[in-house]
Amino acid sequence: MYLPEIKRLLDPALYPHGSEFVVGHLRYSLFAPAMAGLVRESHLSVALVMLLVHLAAYWLTLFAGRLLAARCYSSRAARSGAVTLLAVWMTLPIAGTSLMLMDPYVTARSLSTPCALLALVAVMELLRPRFEVKDGETRWGAAVLCVVSLAGACVMHPLMGAYAVGSAMVLGVLLLENRVVRVWGTAGLALTAVAMAAGLQLAAAPESEIYRRIMLTRDYWFLSQWHWYELIGLAAPLMILSAVAWAWRREGDLARASLARMAVVCGVTATVVAGLFARMESGTHLVARMQPLRIFQLVYIVMTLVLGAELGQRVLQRRVVRWVVVFTMLAGVMVAAERETFPASRHLELPGVDGGGNAWERAFAWIRKSTPKDAVVALDAEYITGPGEDAQGFRAIAERSTLPDYSKDGGVVTNRPELAAAWLEGQVAQAGLNMEEDARRVARLRPLGVSWVVLERGAVTAFVCEYANEAVKVCRLP
C-alpha cells in the first residue's frame, strides 16, 4: 500500500488505471512525499532508499528503546537485556490487531514508532522527580525533543501519532509527585478518551450498504471476532505490567512504575473503547476505523523492554554463555515462526535481486519488465492469500495497474468510502477468476480495460500465456 504511492509520485505515468487506489489513502501523511523526496535528492534507487530507511528506522527504534530503559534502570545488564529482547522480538504479532512491533518492510509506522518512544523518553526526562536537578538548557532540550518527536509521529502516521500524544499525556500525569493529581488526572484522561469516542460515534455519517459490507471484512477491528489466543494476547501484557507496576511502586521507584502504569491505562482505555463502540452490529463504524487497539503497539514495546531488562538484570547478569543461549533460543523461535508464516519467500531482500524462490514475485517482476506502463492486469480478487503468494503486493512489484483486490484495497476503501463502488466492481469481475471459462473472463474483464491476466498454473485457458512458472502464468487477454 505504501510503495506504489511513492513510485507514482516519482513517475506519474505509473498506475494510470485505478490510480485512486494508489494515491490519496495516505493523504493525511507526509510519509510518501518524504520518501519520494529522499529518492529525488539522493539520486539513489527507490529500493536502496527503502533499505536505508528501513535500517535507520530499526536502529532508531532500538536507540529510543535503550534511552527509555536507561530512564528506568541503572545497570548495564538491564539496559542491554531490554534492547536485545526488543531486537529479537521486532516482528512479534500484537494480539489480534494485524500489527507487529515493527513491520518487516518500510511503512509509515516504521518512522512513527521511534518518534513515539523518543517522546516518552523526553517526558520522563522532563518530569521524573528522582532525577538529579537539571539545568534549564537540558529541560528545554527535553521539551523540544518531546514536541518534535510527537510532531514527527503525527505527520508520518496521524493515527499512531495521536495515540502517541495520548500516551505521553498519561505518562506525564503519572510522573507527577502529587498522588491525588495522578489518580484524578489519569482518570480524567481515560474518561476524555471514552467521551471522544462516543462523540465520534454519534457524529458519524450514515454508511452505505456497500461500505458497511467492506467494513465487516476487517475482522481484526472487532473484539467479538478475535480468537481466544488473541484475547489472551490482549490481556497478558496488561496483567504483566500491572504486576510489575505494583511491585515497583512498593519499592518506591516512581519512574518505572509510571511507565508500566501508562501502558496499562492506555491499554485498558483502548479495550473499553473498542468493546463499547467498535462493534459489528453498530450503525456506524467510525470508531472501529480508528482501530483504538493499535495503541497496544506501545503497550507491547513497554512490556518487551520491561521483560528484557528484568531478564538481563535478574537472570543473565554478566554471564556471557547465558546471554548467548537464551537469546539464540528466543531468536530461533522467531525465525521459525517467520519461516512458517512466509514459507515461499526470501527473508532477506536486497535491491537489484528479483523474487528468488517466490514464484508469484518472479511473475510480477516479469510483468514489470515485459508489459507497457499502461497495461491493466487482473488477478483473482483474493490472490494475496493464495498458496505460496506470501502477501507479495502486485502493484509494488509489478508497477502496473490492476483491479482492486479484496485485502489491501479493502483497507484503502475503509479510509476512502467514496471508492466502495469501484472496489465492489473489481471484486465481482475477479471473483473465481482461475475457475472461469475464457468467454466469461473476457466478458468480465474487457469492459474494465484489462489487457493481461495472472492465473494459477493449473487454470484452464486458451489465452496466449507469455510467461509461466511452477505456480502461475501470465496471459494476454484477447
DRENDO-1510 file (C-alpha; in Angstrom, 1 decimal, always signed):
<recs>
REC; n; res; u; v; w
REC; 1; MET; +0.0; +0.0; +0.0 .
REC; 2; TYR; +2.9; +2.4; +0.6 .
REC; 3; LEU; +5.4; +1.7; -2.1 .
REC; 4; PRO; +3.1; +2.2; -5.1 .
REC; 5; GLU; +2.3; +5.8; -4.0 .
REC; 6; ILE; +6.0; +6.6; -3.6 .
REC; 7; LYS; +6.7; +5.2; -7.1 .
REC; 8; ARG; +3.8; +7.2; -8.6 .
REC; 9; LEU; +5.0; +10.4; -7.1 .
REC; 10; LEU; +8.3; +9.8; -8.8 .
REC; 11; ASP; +6.8; +8.6; -12.1 .
REC; 12; PRO; +3.2; +10.0; -12.7 .
REC; 13; ALA; +2.9; +7.7; -15.8 .
REC; 14; LEU; +2.6; +4.6; -13.5 .
REC; 15; TYR; -0.8; +3.2; -12.5 .
REC; 16; PRO; -3.0; +5.2; -15.0 .
REC; 17; HIS; -5.9; +2.9; -14.3 .
REC; 18; GLY; -7.3; +2.8; -10.7 .
REC; 19; SER; -4.8; +5.4; -9.5 .
REC; 20; GLU; -7.3; +6.4; -6.8 .
REC; 21; PHE; -6.4; +3.1; -5.0 .
REC; 22; VAL; -2.7; +4.1; -5.2 .
REC; 23; VAL; -2.7; +7.7; -4.1 .
REC; 24; GLY; -4.8; +9.5; -1.6 .
REC; 25; HIS; -5.2; +6.9; +1.1 .
REC; 26; LEU; -2.2; +8.4; +2.7 .
REC; 27; ARG; -3.4; +12.0; +2.1 .
REC; 28; TYR; -3.0; +12.9; +5.8 .
REC; 29; SER; +0.5; +11.6; +6.0 .
REC; 30; LEU; +3.8; +13.1; +4.7 .
REC; 31; PHE; +5.4; +9.6; +4.5 .
REC; 32; ALA; +5.1; +9.0; +0.8 .
REC; 33; PRO; +6.2; +12.6; -0.2 .
REC; 34; ALA; +9.1; +12.4; +2.2 .
REC; 35; MET; +10.3; +9.1; +0.8 .
REC; 36; ALA; +9.9; +10.3; -2.8 .
REC; 37; GLY; +11.9; +13.4; -1.9 .
REC; 38; LEU; +14.7; +11.3; -0.4 .
REC; 39; VAL; +14.9; +9.4; -3.7 .
REC; 40; ARG; +15.0; +12.5; -5.8 .
REC; 41; GLU; +17.6; +14.3; -3.6 .
REC; 42; SER; +19.8; +11.3; -3.2 .
REC; 43; HIS; +19.7; +10.1; -6.8 .
REC; 44; LEU; +19.5; +6.6; -5.5 .
REC; 45; SER; +17.1; +3.9; -6.5 .
REC; 46; VAL; +13.8; +3.5; -4.7 .
REC; 47; ALA; +14.8; +0.1; -3.4 .
REC; 48; LEU; +18.1; +1.3; -2.0 .
REC; 49; VAL; +16.5; +4.3; -0.3 .
REC; 50; MET; +13.8; +2.0; +1.2 .
REC; 51; LEU; +16.5; -0.4; +2.5 .
REC; 52; LEU; +18.5; +2.5; +4.1 .
REC; 53; VAL; +15.3; +4.0; +5.7 .
REC; 54; HIS; +14.4; +0.5; +7.0 .
REC; 55; LEU; +17.8; +0.1; +8.7 .
REC; 56; ALA; +17.6; +3.6; +10.0 .
REC; 57; ALA; +14.1; +3.1; +11.4 .
REC; 58; TYR; +15.2; -0.2; +13.1 .
REC; 59; TRP; +18.3; +1.5; +14.6 .
REC; 60; LEU; +16.4; +4.5; +15.8 .
REC; 61; THR; +13.7; +2.3; +17.4 .
REC; 62; LEU; +16.4; +0.3; +19.3 .
REC; 63; PHE; +18.2; +3.5; +20.3 .
REC; 64; ALA; +14.9; +5.0; +21.6 .
REC; 65; GLY; +14.2; +1.8; +23.5 .
REC; 66; ARG; +17.7; +2.0; +25.1 .
REC; 67; LEU; +17.1; +5.6; +26.1 .
REC; 68; LEU; +13.7; +4.6; +27.6 .
REC; 69; ALA; +15.3; +1.7; +29.5 .
REC; 70; ALA; +18.1; +4.0; +30.7 .
REC; 71; ARG; +15.4; +6.2; +32.4 .
REC; 72; CYS; +14.2; +3.2; +34.4 .
REC; 73; TYR; +17.3; +1.0; +35.0 .
REC; 74; SER; +20.8; +1.9; +36.1 .
REC; 75; SER; +22.5; -1.4; +35.4 .
REC; 76; ARG; +24.1; -2.2; +32.1 .
REC; 77; ALA; +22.8; -5.7; +32.1 .
REC; 78; ALA; +19.2; -4.4; +32.4 .
REC; 79; ARG; +19.6; -1.9; +29.6 .
REC; 80; SER; +21.2; -4.4; +27.3 .
REC; 81; GLY; +18.6; -7.0; +28.1 .
REC; 82; ALA; +15.8; -4.6; +27.2 .
REC; 83; VAL; +17.3; -3.6; +23.9 .
REC; 84; THR; +18.3; -7.2; +22.9 .
REC; 85; LEU; +14.9; -8.6; +23.6 .
REC; 86; LEU; +13.3; -5.7; +21.6 .
REC; 87; ALA; +15.7; -6.5; +18.7 .
REC; 88; VAL; +14.8; -10.2; +18.8 .
REC; 89; TRP; +11.0; -9.6; +19.1 .
REC; 90; MET; +10.8; -6.9; +16.5 .
REC; 91; THR; +8.3; -8.9; +14.4 .
REC; 92; LEU; +6.2; -10.1; +17.4 .
REC; 93; PRO; +2.5; -10.0; +16.4 .
REC; 94; ILE; +0.4; -7.7; +18.6 .
REC; 95; ALA; -2.6; -9.8; +19.7 .
REC; 96; GLY; -5.3; -9.7; +17.0 .
REC; 97; THR; -4.6; -6.2; +15.7 .
REC; 98; SER; -2.9; -7.4; +12.5 .
REC; 99; LEU; +0.2; -5.4; +13.6 .
REC; 100; MET; +3.7; -6.3; +14.6 .
REC; 101; LEU; +6.1; -4.4; +16.9 .
REC; 102; MET; +7.8; -3.3; +13.7 .
REC; 103; ASP; +6.9; -4.1; +10.1 .
REC; 104; PRO; +9.4; -6.3; +8.2 .
REC; 105; TYR; +9.4; -3.6; +5.4 .
REC; 106; VAL; +9.2; +0.2; +5.4 .
REC; 107; THR; +5.8; +1.7; +6.4 .
REC; 108; ALA; +4.7; +5.0; +8.0 .
REC; 109; ARG; +4.7; +3.1; +11.3 .
REC; 110; SER; +8.4; +2.4; +10.8 .
REC; 111; LEU; +9.0; +6.1; +11.5 .
REC; 112; SER; +6.1; +6.9; +13.8 .
REC; 113; THR; +7.2; +4.2; +16.3 .
REC; 114; PRO; +10.7; +5.5; +17.2 .
REC; 115; CYS; +9.2; +9.1; +17.3 .
REC; 116; ALA; +6.6; +7.9; +19.9 .
REC; 117; LEU; +9.3; +6.2; +22.0 .
REC; 118; LEU; +11.5; +9.3; +21.9 .
REC; 119; ALA; +8.5; +11.4; +23.1 .
REC; 120; LEU; +8.1; +9.1; +26.1 .
REC; 121; VAL; +11.9; +9.5; +26.8 .
REC; 122; ALA; +11.5; +13.3; +26.7 .
REC; 123; VAL; +8.5; +13.2; +29.0 .
REC; 124; MET; +10.5; +11.2; +31.6 .
REC; 125; GLU; +13.4; +13.5; +31.2 .
REC; 126; LEU; +11.2; +16.5; +32.0 .
REC; 127; LEU; +9.1; +15.1; +34.8 .
REC; 128; ARG; +10.8; +12.3; +36.5 .
REC; 129; PRO; +11.2; +13.7; +40.0 .
REC; 130; ARG; +14.1; +11.5; +41.2 .
REC; 131; PHE; +16.4; +12.7; +38.5 .
REC; 132; GLU; +19.2; +15.0; +39.7 .
REC; 133; VAL; +18.3; +18.6; +39.2 .
REC; 134; LYS; +18.6; +19.5; +35.5 .
REC; 135; ASP; +19.7; +22.9; +34.2 .
REC; 136; GLY; +17.3; +25.0; +32.1 .
REC; 137; GLU; +19.1; +24.1; +28.9 .
REC; 138; THR; +18.6; +20.4; +29.5 .
REC; 139; ARG; +14.9; +20.8; +30.3 .
REC; 140; TRP; +14.4; +22.9; +27.2 .
REC; 141; GLY; +16.1; +20.3; +25.1 .
REC; 142; ALA; +13.8; +17.6; +26.5 .
REC; 143; ALA; +10.8; +19.8; +25.8 .
REC; 144; VAL; +11.9; +20.4; +22.2 .
REC; 145; LEU; +12.6; +16.6; +21.7 .
REC; 146; CYS; +9.1; +15.8; +23.0 .
REC; 147; VAL; +7.4; +18.3; +20.7 .
REC; 148; VAL; +9.5; +17.4; +17.6 .
REC; 149; SER; +9.0; +13.6; +18.2 .
REC; 150; LEU; +5.2; +13.9; +18.6 .
REC; 151; ALA; +5.0; +16.1; +15.5 .
REC; 152; GLY; +7.1; +13.6; +13.6 .
REC; 153; ALA; +4.9; +10.7; +14.6 .
REC; 154; CYS; +1.7; +12.7; +13.6 .
REC; 155; VAL; +2.9; +13.8; +10.2 .
REC; 156; MET; +4.2; +10.3; +9.4 .
REC; 157; HIS; +1.2; +8.3; +10.7 .
REC; 158; PRO; -1.6; +10.6; +12.1 .
REC; 159; LEU; -3.5; +7.8; +13.8 .
REC; 160; MET; -0.4; +6.3; +15.6 .
REC; 161; GLY; +0.8; +9.8; +16.3 .
REC; 162; ALA; -2.5; +10.6; +18.1 .
REC; 163; TYR; -2.1; +7.5; +20.2 .
REC; 164; ALA; +1.5; +8.6; +21.0 .
REC; 165; VAL; +0.2; +12.0; +22.1 .
REC; 166; GLY; -2.3; +10.4; +24.4 .
REC; 167; SER; +0.3; +8.0; +25.8 .
REC; 168; ALA; +2.7; +10.9; +26.5 .
REC; 169; MET; +0.0; +12.8; +28.3 .
REC; 170; VAL; -0.9; +9.9; +30.5 .
REC; 171; LEU; +2.8; +9.3; +31.3 .
REC; 172; GLY; +3.3; +13.0; +32.2 .
REC; 173; VAL; +0.4; +12.9; +34.7 .
REC; 174; LEU; +1.6; +9.6; +36.3 .
REC; 175; LEU; +5.1; +11.1; +36.8 .
REC; 176; LEU; +3.7; +13.9; +39.0 .
REC; 177; GLU; +4.5; +13.5; +42.7 .
REC; 178; ASN; +1.0; +14.5; +44.0 .
REC; 179; ARG; -0.9; +11.3; +44.3 .
REC; 180; VAL; -4.3; +13.0; +44.1 .
REC; 181; VAL; -3.4; +14.7; +40.8 .
REC; 182; ARG; -2.0; +11.4; +39.4 .
REC; 183; VAL; -5.2; +9.5; +40.2 .
REC; 184; TRP; -7.7; +12.1; +39.1 .
REC; 185; GLY; -5.6; +13.3; +36.2 .
REC; 186; THR; -5.3; +9.7; +34.8 .
REC; 187; ALA; -9.0; +9.0; +35.3 .
REC; 188; GLY; -9.8; +12.3; +33.6 .
REC; 189; LEU; -7.7; +11.5; +30.5 .
REC; 190; ALA; -9.2; +8.0; +30.3 .
REC; 191; LEU; -12.8; +9.3; +30.5 .
REC; 192; THR; -12.0; +12.0; +28.0 .
REC; 193; ALA; -10.9; +9.3; +25.5 .
REC; 194; VAL; -14.1; +7.4; +26.1 .
REC; 195; ALA; -16.2; +10.6; +25.7 .
REC; 196; MET; -14.3; +11.5; +22.5 .
REC; 197; ALA; -15.0; +8.0; +21.1 .
REC; 198; ALA; -18.7; +8.4; +22.0 .
REC; 199; GLY; -18.8; +11.7; +20.3 .
REC; 200; LEU; -17.2; +10.4; +17.1 .
REC; 201; GLN; -19.7; +7.5; +17.0 .
REC; 202; LEU; -22.7; +9.8; +17.4 .
REC; 203; ALA; -21.4; +12.3; +14.8 .
REC; 204; ALA; -20.5; +9.7; +12.2 .
REC; 205; ALA; -22.3; +10.0; +8.9 .
REC; 206; PRO; -24.5; +7.1; +7.8 .
REC; 207; GLU; -22.7; +4.3; +5.9 .
REC; 208; SER; -23.8; +2.9; +2.5 .
REC; 209; GLU; -24.6; -0.8; +2.3 .
REC; 210; ILE; -21.5; -1.4; +0.2 .
REC; 211; TYR; -19.3; +0.4; +2.6 .
REC; 212; ARG; -20.8; -1.5; +5.5 .
REC; 213; ARG; -20.0; -4.8; +3.8 .
REC; 214; ILE; -16.4; -3.7; +3.3 .
REC; 215; MET; -16.1; -2.7; +7.0 .
REC; 216; LEU; -17.3; -6.1; +8.1 .
REC; 217; THR; -14.5; -7.8; +6.2 .
REC; 218; ARG; -11.9; -6.2; +8.6 .
REC; 219; ASP; -12.3; -8.9; +11.3 .
REC; 220; TYR; -9.4; -7.6; +13.4 .
REC; 221; TRP; -11.3; -4.4; +14.1 .
REC; 222; PHE; -13.8; -6.2; +16.3 .
REC; 223; LEU; -13.0; -7.9; +19.5 .
REC; 224; SER; -16.0; -10.3; +19.0 .
REC; 225; GLN; -14.2; -11.8; +16.0 .
REC; 226; TRP; -10.9; -12.4; +17.7 .
REC; 227; HIS; -9.7; -15.9; +18.6 .
REC; 228; TRP; -9.3; -16.9; +22.2 .
REC; 229; TYR; -5.5; -16.8; +21.9 .
REC; 230; GLU; -5.7; -13.3; +20.5 .
REC; 231; LEU; -7.7; -12.2; +23.5 .
REC; 232; ILE; -5.0; -13.7; +25.7 .
REC; 233; GLY; -2.5; -11.6; +23.8 .
REC; 234; LEU; -4.6; -8.6; +24.8 .
REC; 235; ALA; -4.9; -9.4; +28.5 .
REC; 236; ALA; -1.4; -10.9; +29.2 .
REC; 237; PRO; +0.6; -7.7; +28.7 .
REC; 238; LEU; -1.8; -5.7; +30.9 .
REC; 239; MET; -1.5; -8.3; +33.7 .
REC; 240; ILE; +2.3; -8.5; +33.4 .
REC; 241; LEU; +2.7; -4.7; +33.5 .
REC; 242; SER; +0.1; -4.3; +36.3 .
REC; 243; ALA; +2.1; -6.8; +38.4 .
REC; 244; VAL; +5.5; -5.1; +37.8 .
REC; 245; ALA; +4.0; -1.6; +38.4 .
REC; 246; TRP; +2.6; -2.7; +41.8 .
REC; 247; ALA; +6.0; -4.3; +42.7 .
REC; 248; TRP; +8.0; -1.2; +41.7 .
REC; 249; ARG; +5.6; +1.1; +43.4 .
REC; 250; ARG; +6.2; -0.7; +46.6 .
REC; 251; GLU; +9.9; -0.3; +46.1 .
REC; 252; GLY; +9.4; +3.4; +45.7 .
REC; 253; ASP; +10.5; +3.5; +42.0 .
REC; 254; LEU; +8.1; +6.0; +40.6 .
REC; 255; ALA; +9.7; +6.2; +37.1 .
REC; 256; ARG; +9.4; +2.5; +36.3 .
REC; 257; ALA; +6.0; +2.2; +37.9 .
REC; 258; SER; +4.7; +5.2; +36.0 .
REC; 259; LEU; +5.9; +3.8; +32.6 .
REC; 260; ALA; +4.2; +0.4; +33.3 .
REC; 261; ARG; +1.1; +2.1; +34.6 .
REC; 262; MET; +1.0; +4.3; +31.5 .
REC; 263; ALA; +0.9; +1.2; +29.3 .
REC; 264; VAL; -1.8; -0.4; +31.5 .
REC; 265; VAL; -4.0; +2.7; +31.5 .
REC; 266; CYS; -3.7; +3.2; +27.7 .
REC; 267; GLY; -4.4; -0.5; +27.0 .
REC; 268; VAL; -7.4; -0.7; +29.3 .
REC; 269; THR; -8.9; +2.5; +27.9 .
REC; 270; ALA; -8.4; +1.3; +24.4 .
REC; 271; THR; -10.0; -2.0; +25.2 .
REC; 272; VAL; -13.0; -0.3; +26.8 .
REC; 273; VAL; -13.4; +2.0; +23.8 .
REC; 274; ALA; -13.2; -1.0; +21.4 .
REC; 275; GLY; -15.6; -3.0; +23.4 .
REC; 276; LEU; -18.2; -0.2; +23.7 .
REC; 277; PHE; -18.0; +1.4; +20.2 .
REC; 278; ALA; -16.1; -0.9; +17.8 .
REC; 279; ARG; -18.9; -3.4; +17.3 .
REC; 280; MET; -20.0; -5.2; +14.2 .
REC; 281; GLU; -23.7; -4.5; +14.9 .
REC; 282; SER; -23.2; -0.8; +15.3 .
REC; 283; GLY; -25.0; +1.5; +12.9 .
REC; 284; THR; -21.7; +3.2; +12.0 .
REC; 285; HIS; -18.1; +2.1; +12.4 .
REC; 286; LEU; -16.1; +5.3; +12.7 .
REC; 287; VAL; -14.5; +4.3; +16.0 .
REC; 288; ALA; -13.7; +0.9; +14.5 .
REC; 289; ARG; -11.9; +2.7; +11.7 .
REC; 290; MET; -9.8; +4.5; +14.3 .
REC; 291; GLN; -8.6; +1.0; +15.5 .
REC; 292; PRO; -8.1; +2.0; +19.1 .
REC; 293; LEU; -6.4; -1.3; +19.9 .
REC; 294; ARG; -3.4; -0.2; +17.8 .
REC; 295; ILE; -2.2; +1.6; +20.9 .
REC; 296; PHE; -1.1; -1.9; +22.0 .
REC; 297; GLN; +1.9; -1.5; +19.8 .
REC; 298; LEU; +3.3; +0.9; +22.5 .
REC; 299; VAL; +2.0; -1.4; +25.3 .
REC; 300; TYR; +3.9; -4.4; +23.8 .
REC; 301; ILE; +7.1; -2.4; +23.4 .
REC; 302; VAL; +7.0; -1.3; +27.0 .
REC; 303; MET; +6.3; -4.9; +28.1 .
REC; 304; THR; +9.2; -6.1; +25.9 .
REC; 305; LEU; +11.6; -3.6; +27.4 .
REC; 306; VAL; +10.5; -4.5; +30.9 .
REC; 307; LEU; +10.8; -8.2; +30.4 .
REC; 308; GLY; +14.2; -7.9; +28.7 .
REC; 309; ALA; +15.5; -5.6; +31.4 .
REC; 310; GLU; +14.3; -7.9; +34.2 .
REC; 311; LEU; +15.7; -10.9; +32.3 .
REC; 312; GLY; +19.1; -9.3; +31.9 .
REC; 313; GLN; +19.3; -7.9; +35.4 .
REC; 314; ARG; +18.0; -10.9; +37.4 .
REC; 315; VAL; +18.9; -14.0; +35.3 .
REC; 316; LEU; +21.5; -13.3; +32.7 .
REC; 317; GLN; +23.6; -10.8; +34.6 .
REC; 318; ARG; +27.2; -10.8; +33.3 .
REC; 319; ARG; +27.3; -14.5; +32.2 .
REC; 320; VAL; +28.1; -14.4; +28.5 .
REC; 321; VAL; +27.1; -18.0; +28.0 .
REC; 322; ARG; +23.6; -17.3; +29.4 .
REC; 323; TRP; +23.1; -14.4; +27.1 .
REC; 324; VAL; +24.1; -16.4; +24.0 .
REC; 325; VAL; +22.0; -19.5; +24.9 .
REC; 326; VAL; +18.8; -17.6; +25.9 .
REC; 327; PHE; +18.7; -15.1; +23.0 .
REC; 328; THR; +19.7; -17.8; +20.5 .
REC; 329; MET; +16.7; -19.8; +21.6 .
REC; 330; LEU; +14.4; -16.8; +21.5 .
REC; 331; ALA; +15.7; -15.7; +18.1 .
REC; 332; GLY; +15.3; -19.3; +16.9 .
REC; 333; VAL; +11.6; -19.3; +17.8 .
REC; 334; MET; +11.0; -16.0; +16.0 .
REC; 335; VAL; +12.9; -17.2; +12.9 .
REC; 336; ALA; +10.8; -20.5; +12.9 .
REC; 337; ALA; +7.6; -18.5; +13.2 .
REC; 338; GLU; +8.5; -16.2; +10.3 .
REC; 339; ARG; +9.5; -19.1; +8.1 .
REC; 340; GLU; +6.2; -20.7; +8.9 .
REC; 341; THR; +4.3; -17.5; +8.1 .
REC; 342; PHE; +6.1; -16.8; +4.8 .
REC; 343; PRO; +7.5; -20.1; +3.7 .
REC; 344; ALA; +7.9; -19.3; +0.0 .
REC; 345; SER; +9.8; -16.0; +0.1 .
REC; 346; ARG; +13.3; -14.9; +0.9 .
REC; 347; HIS; +13.6; -13.4; +4.3 .
REC; 348; LEU; +16.4; -11.0; +3.3 .
REC; 349; GLU; +15.5; -8.9; +0.2 .
REC; 350; LEU; +18.2; -6.7; -1.3 .
REC; 351; PRO; +18.0; -4.1; -4.1 .
REC; 352; GLY; +18.5; -5.4; -7.6 .
REC; 353; VAL; +17.7; -9.0; -6.6 .
REC; 354; ASP; +14.4; -10.4; -8.0 .
REC; 355; GLY; +12.0; -12.8; -6.4 .
REC; 356; GLY; +14.2; -15.7; -5.7 .
REC; 357; GLY; +12.1; -18.6; -4.5 .
REC; 358; ASN; +8.7; -16.9; -4.7 .
REC; 359; ALA; +7.1; -17.8; -8.0 .
REC; 360; TRP; +4.4; -15.1; -7.7 .
REC; 361; GLU; +7.1; -12.4; -7.1 .
REC; 362; ARG; +9.0; -13.6; -10.2 .
REC; 363; ALA; +5.9; -13.4; -12.3 .
REC; 364; PHE; +5.2; -9.8; -11.1 .
REC; 365; ALA; +8.8; -8.9; -11.9 .
REC; 366; TRP; +8.4; -10.3; -15.4 .
REC; 367; ILE; +5.2; -8.1; -15.8 .
REC; 368; ARG; +7.2; -5.0; -14.8 .
REC; 369; LYS; +9.9; -5.7; -17.4 .
REC; 370; SER; +7.7; -7.1; -20.3 .
REC; 371; THR; +4.5; -5.1; -20.4 .
REC; 372; PRO; +3.8; -1.4; -21.1 .
REC; 373; LYS; +3.2; +1.1; -18.3 .
REC; 374; ASP; -0.5; +1.5; -19.3 .
REC; 375; ALA; -1.2; -2.2; -19.0 .
REC; 376; VAL; -4.0; -3.3; -16.8 .
REC; 377; VAL; -3.7; -6.7; -15.1 .
REC; 378; ALA; -6.3; -8.8; -13.4 .
REC; 379; LEU; -5.8; -11.4; -10.7 .
REC; 380; ASP; -8.1; -13.4; -8.6 .
REC; 381; ALA; -9.6; -11.0; -6.0 .
REC; 382; GLU; -8.1; -12.9; -3.1 .
REC; 383; TYR; -4.7; -13.7; -4.8 .
REC; 384; ILE; -2.8; -12.3; -1.9 .
REC; 385; THR; -3.8; -15.2; +0.3 .
REC; 386; GLY; -3.1; -17.9; -2.3 .
REC; 387; PRO; -0.7; -20.8; -1.6 .
REC; 388; GLY; +2.9; -19.6; -1.8 .
REC; 389; GLU; +1.9; -16.0; -2.5 .
REC; 390; ASP; +3.1; -14.8; +0.9 .
REC; 391; ALA; +1.3; -11.5; +0.7 .
REC; 392; GLN; +3.5; -10.1; -2.0 .
REC; 393; GLY; +1.8; -6.9; -3.3 .
REC; 394; PHE; +1.2; -6.8; -7.0 .
REC; 395; ARG; +1.3; -3.1; -7.6 .
REC; 396; ALA; +4.5; -2.6; -5.6 .
REC; 397; ILE; +6.5; -5.2; -7.5 .
REC; 398; ALA; +4.9; -5.2; -11.0 .
REC; 399; GLU; +4.4; -1.4; -11.1 .
REC; 400; ARG; +1.3; -1.9; -13.2 .
REC; 401; SER; -2.4; -1.1; -12.8 .
REC; 402; THR; -4.7; -3.8; -11.5 .
REC; 403; LEU; -8.3; -4.1; -10.5 .
REC; 404; PRO; -9.0; -3.7; -6.7 .
REC; 405; ASP; -8.2; -6.8; -4.6 .
REC; 406; TYR; -10.0; -8.0; -1.5 .
REC; 407; SER; -7.4; -7.5; +1.1 .
REC; 408; LYS; -5.2; -4.4; +0.7 .
REC; 409; ASP; -7.6; -2.4; -1.4 .
REC; 410; GLY; -10.3; -3.2; +1.0 .
REC; 411; GLY; -8.2; -1.5; +3.6 .
REC; 412; VAL; -7.8; +1.5; +1.3 .
REC; 413; VAL; -11.6; +1.8; +0.9 .
REC; 414; THR; -12.1; +1.8; +4.7 .
REC; 415; ASN; -10.3; +5.2; +4.7 .
REC; 416; ARG; -11.9; +6.4; +1.4 .
REC; 417; PRO; -15.6; +5.4; +1.4 .
REC; 418; GLU; -16.1; +7.0; -2.0 .
REC; 419; LEU; -14.2; +4.1; -3.6 .
REC; 420; ALA; -16.6; +1.4; -2.3 .
REC; 421; ALA; -18.5; +1.0; -5.5 .
REC; 422; ALA; -15.3; +0.7; -7.6 .
REC; 423; TRP; -13.9; -1.8; -5.1 .
REC; 424; LEU; -17.0; -4.0; -5.3 .
REC; 425; GLU; -16.9; -3.9; -9.1 .
REC; 426; GLY; -13.4; -5.2; -9.0 .
REC; 427; GLN; -14.3; -8.0; -6.6 .
REC; 428; VAL; -17.2; -9.1; -8.9 .
REC; 429; ALA; -15.0; -9.0; -12.0 .
REC; 430; GLN; -12.2; -11.1; -10.4 .
REC; 431; ALA; -14.1; -13.5; -8.2 .
REC; 432; GLY; -13.2; -17.1; -9.0 .
REC; 433; LEU; -11.0; -16.0; -11.9 .
REC; 434; ASN; -9.0; -19.2; -12.0 .
REC; 435; MET; -12.1; -21.3; -12.4 .
REC; 436; GLU; -13.9; -19.4; -15.0 .
REC; 437; GLU; -14.2; -20.2; -18.7 .
REC; 438; ASP; -12.3; -17.9; -21.1 .
REC; 439; ALA; -15.6; -16.4; -22.5 .
REC; 440; ARG; -16.6; -15.3; -19.0 .
REC; 441; ARG; -13.2; -13.9; -18.3 .
REC; 442; VAL; -13.3; -11.8; -21.4 .
REC; 443; ALA; -16.9; -10.6; -20.7 .
REC; 444; ARG; -16.0; -9.6; -17.2 .
REC; 445; LEU; -12.6; -8.1; -17.7 .
REC; 446; ARG; -12.5; -6.5; -21.2 .
REC; 447; PRO; -15.1; -3.7; -20.3 .
REC; 448; LEU; -12.8; -2.7; -17.4 .
REC; 449; GLY; -9.8; -2.2; -19.7 .
REC; 450; VAL; -7.9; -5.3; -18.6 .
REC; 451; SER; -5.2; -6.4; -21.1 .
REC; 452; TRP; -3.4; -9.1; -19.1 .
REC; 453; VAL; -4.4; -11.7; -16.6 .
REC; 454; VAL; -2.5; -13.7; -14.0 .
REC; 455; LEU; -3.8; -17.2; -13.5 .
REC; 456; GLU; -2.7; -20.1; -11.4 .
REC; 457; ARG; -0.6; -22.7; -13.2 .
REC; 458; GLY; -3.4; -25.2; -13.3 .
REC; 459; ALA; -6.1; -22.9; -14.6 .
REC; 460; VAL; -7.6; -24.0; -17.9 .
REC; 461; THR; -7.3; -21.3; -20.7 .
REC; 462; ALA; -6.7; -20.9; -24.4 .
REC; 463; PHE; -5.2; -17.5; -23.9 .
REC; 464; VAL; -1.7; -16.9; -25.1 .
REC; 465; CYS; +0.4; -17.2; -22.0 .
REC; 466; GLU; +3.8; -15.5; -22.5 .
REC; 467; TYR; +5.2; -16.3; -19.1 .
REC; 468; ALA; +4.7; -19.3; -16.8 .
REC; 469; ASN; +6.4; -20.8; -13.8 .
REC; 470; GLU; +5.6; -23.6; -11.2 .
REC; 471; ALA; +2.8; -21.5; -9.6 .
REC; 472; VAL; +1.3; -19.0; -12.0 .
REC; 473; LYS; +1.1; -17.9; -15.7 .
REC; 474; VAL; +0.7; -14.5; -17.2 .
REC; 475; CYS; -1.6; -14.5; -20.2 .
REC; 476; ARG; -2.6; -11.8; -22.7 .
REC; 477; LEU; -6.3; -11.1; -22.8 .
REC; 478; PRO; -7.5; -11.4; -26.4 .
</recs>
